[in-house]
Amino acid sequence: MHNRLIKQFILFFVLPAAIFLTGTGIIAISQLTVLQKLIAVSLILVLWIITSILVLAWYTRNFRTVEKALELLHEGSPIEIPEDQSPDLFSPLLISLGHVSDRMKKQQDELQEERVRRLRSVIDGQDQERQRLSRELHDGIGQSLIAVKLQLENSGNQGHSQMRASVDVAKNMVDSTIDEVRRVTNALLPAALIEFGLLTALRARCDEMALVAGLKVNFENSGTIDRLDNKSKTYLYRIAQEAITNTIKHARATCLDVKLLREGPEVTLIVSDNGKGFIFDPIYFAHRNGIQNIRERVALLNGTFQMNTEPEAGTTLRVTIPYKTGNG
């Protein structure tokens, strides 16, 4: 191809110039009269001008081809180059534009697949949450209310003393049901998060998990986040909750550290344990609901997500988000 391009350059530029210079040189040393020489030179000059115009028209047409390719690239449309197109000076540029177009198309397809995957993950998470709530309401609160109803119905056929005892049992059942409702609603959105803020809610969550799981949980914070918007507070709480739950389920850790740091325009959440660790494969773990939920929330907050882990070396999760103030 390079040899053909050199030949085209010689044909379009060097050859006409050589013909013009050779012709004028021959005419200059010939025995023609001055008038004849002028006429001959004029004819050669006209021929050279016509040739130059044709070459210029050919290159203008190719410039338009390149311009059209650039417009297609700007619009994100594919650039198709015919396989039978003869190579010219602009072929390398068109081929390069075609490669750029292919890469952009591939990136767009990958981004679209990522959007679909994230949307599917969000929908799956919502469906799982609905199923969990359905089981909680049916198996817990629903059964408790049925038991209260049966207890009150049976008390109508009993004596006075037995009726009072049955009513007391029903009252205790109602109290248990109230506690169950409080537990379910607290799982949806902790009351401590609304009433006392993120720091208090996280500290309470750490204390609760330490008591339930029987491991040492340390909570630290530095800097003020009082004006952090509600969305960021809720998402950070959910991220910490997910990380703590994963540690309890999988890490076999004896110690867990949770840190919430305000550093200038950023807020950083660090959750680290001394558990068994694992080999972190981003591709594999990208489809695990726990980590995917964390990634989704971090992305919605325009933050960054980092996980460091090695077998027998524990796991550290680090999330950094902008410090946004307001009501979310």
N, C-alpha and C positions, 0 to 999 in steps of 0.2 A: 504493500500500500504506500509506503514511504517513497519508493521509486516512482510510482505513478504520480504522486503529488509533486515530486520534483519535476517530472516531465510536464505536468500541467503548468507549473510555474514558468518553466522555460518557454512553453508554447504561448502563454498569454502575455508574458512580460518581456522576456529576453529576446525571443525571436522577432517580434515586431520592431523592437528598437534596433536590433542588429540589421534587419532588412532596410530600415530607414537610413541608418548610418552608412551601410554599404552602398545603397543606391545613390545617395547624395555624393559619396566619395567617387563613385564611378562617373557620375555625371560631371563632377568638377574637373576630372582629368581627361574627359572625352573631347572630341573635336567639334562638338556641336556649337551652334551660335549661342549667344547670350540668351536670346529669346527662347530658343529650344530648351536650353538648360533650365530656364525659369519655369517653362511649361512642365518639363519632366519632374523637377523638384516639387512643383505644385501638385502634380498627380500623385507622387509618392506621399506627400504630406496629407492629401485628402484620403488616400488609402490607409495611412497610419491613423488618422483621426477616426475613420469608420471602424477600423479594427479596435481601437481603444474604446469607442462607444459600445461596441458589441461586448467587449470584455467587461466594461463597467456595468452594462445591463445584466450580464450573467452573474456578476458578483452581487449586484443589488437584489436580484431574485434570491440568491442564497442568503443574503443578509435578512431578507424577509422570512426565509425559512427558520433561521436562527431566532429571529424576533418572535415568530409564532411559537417556537418551542419554549422560549422564555415565558411567554404569556400562559401557555399550558402549565408550565412548572409553577408559576405564581398562583394559578387557579387550583392547583393540586390535581390536575388531570394527567393521565399517563401520556408519555411521549413515545410514539411508535415510529421506529425508523425502518423503512422497507429493507429487507435483506438484499434485494437486487439493486439497491442504490449504488451508483458508481462513486468511488471515493474521490473527494476533492479536498480543497484546503480547509473546508468547514466540517468535514466528517468527524475528526477527533472531538471537536467541540460538541457536535450533536450527539455523539456517542456518550460523552461525559454527562451531558444533560439528561440523556436517557437513563444512565446509571443512577444519577441523583434522583430522578423521578421514581425509579424503582425502589430506591431506599426509602424515600418519603412515603410511598404507598405502603411499603412493608411496615414502617413505623406507625402509620395511621391505622393499619389493620391490627397491630399489636395493642395500640391504645384503645381501640374499640373493644377488643377482646378483654382487656383489663377492666374497662368500664362495665362490660356485661358481667364479668366475673365478680366484680365488687357489688354490683346491684344484686346479683344472685345471692351473694353472701349475706347482704343486708336482709333480703327477703327471707332467706332460710333462717337467719337469726331471729327475725320477727315471728316466723311460724313456730320455731322452737320455744320462744318465750310464751307465745299464746298457748301452746300445748302444755307447757309447764304450769301456767296459771290455771288452765282448765283442770289439770290434775289436782293442784293445790285446793281449788275451790270445791271440786267434787269430793275428793278423798278426805279433805280436812274440814273445811267450814261446812260443806253440805252435810256430811255425816254427823257433825256435831249438832247442827240445827235439827236434824231428824231425831237424834237422841233426845234433845230437849223437848221436842213435840211429843214423843212417845211417853216421856216421863210425866209431862203435864197431863196428858190424856189418862194415864193410869191413876194419877192422883185423884181424879174425880170419883173413882169407885172405892176409895179407901176412907178409913176413919180419920178423925180430926188430927190425931197425933201423927199417924202415918202420912197424912196429906202434908203436914208441915215439913216432915222429913223429906218427902218427895220434892216439895217446892225448894227446900234448901239444896238438894242435889241438883235440881234444874238450874238454880241460881249459880252454883259452882260451874255447871256446864256452860252457862252463858258467859261467865267470866273467862273460862278457857277459850271459848269461841272468840271473845273480844281480843284475847292475847294472840290467837291465831290470825285474826284479821290484821292486827297491828304488825305481826311478823311479815305477812304477805305484802302489806302496803309499804313496810319498811324496806323490803327487798326491791320493790319497784322504785321508790324514791325515799331514801332514809329521811326520817323526820329531823334527825340531828343535822343533816346537811342543810335543810331549809331554815331551821331555827337557830342553829349555833355556828354554821359555816363549815368550810371544807376541813380545816385543821381539826376541829373537834370531832367531825364525822370520821375522818381517817384514823384518829387516835382511838376512837371507840371501836372501830372495825378491827384495828390491830389487837386491842385488848380482848375483843370477842374471839378472834381467831386463835389467839394464844391460849385462851381458856378451852376452846373446843378441841383444837388439834394437839395441845400439849407441847408446844414448842415456844422458844423464846423469841418474842417479836419486839424489836426496838423501833420507835418512831422518832424522827428528828425533823425539825424545820428551821429555816432561817429566812429572814426577810418577810415583809408584810404582803399579803395577798387579799387584803380586806376588800379592795375594789375590783377584784377579778370578776368578770362577767359570769352569769349563772350557767351558761352553756359550757364554758371552760371548767367551772367547778364540777358540774355533773359528770362531764366526760373524764376528767382526771380521777374522780372518785371511782367511776366504773372501770377505768384502766387499772387502777391500783387494786380494786376488788378482783378483777380477772387475774392479775398477776399473783396475788396472794392465794387465790383459789388454786391456780395451777401449781404453785409451790407445794401446797398441802397435798394435792392429789398425786403429784408425780415426782417431786424432788427428793423425798426422804430426808429432808433437812431437819436440823435441830435448832437452827438460828436463822432469823429473817430480819433484814434491815429495810426500813421504809423511810425515805428522805424526800421532803418537799422543799425545794430551794427557790427563792426569788433572787435572780441575778440580773439587775438592770431591767432591760426590756423583755426578759425571758423568764419563764417558770419551768423548772426541771423536776421531774419525778424519777426517783431511782429506787428500784426494788431489787434487792440482792439476797441470795441465800447461800448456805454452805452445803447444798445438797449434792446429788450424784452428777449433776450436769449432763450434757449430751452433745452429740455432734450436730451443730445447727446447719441444716440444709434449707436455704431460703426458698427454693422451689417447692420442696416437699411441705415445709411448714407454712407456706403461703396459703394452703388450702385447709389448714386446721382452724376450726372455728374460733378458738380462744385467741390465738395470735392474729388471725384475720380481723376479729372484732377490734382488737387494740389498734391495728394498722388503720382500720377505717376511721376510728375516732380521732386518731392523730392526724390523719389526712384532712378530715373535716375541720380541724383546728389549725391547719397550715403549719403543723409542727414536724418534728423529725423523730424517728423511731430507731433505736439501736439495741441489739441483743448480743451480749458476749457470754459464751459458755464453752466449756470443755469437759470431757468426761472426768469425773472425780474432782472437779475444780469449781463447782457451783455455777450459778447463773446470775447474771446482772442485766436487768432491763432498764433502759434509760430513755425517757421521753422528754422532749423539750418543745414548748409551745410559746407563742408570743403572749406577752402580758397584755391582754385586752381588758379594758375597763368598761363598765356599763351594766345593763340588765340582760345582756345576751341576745 
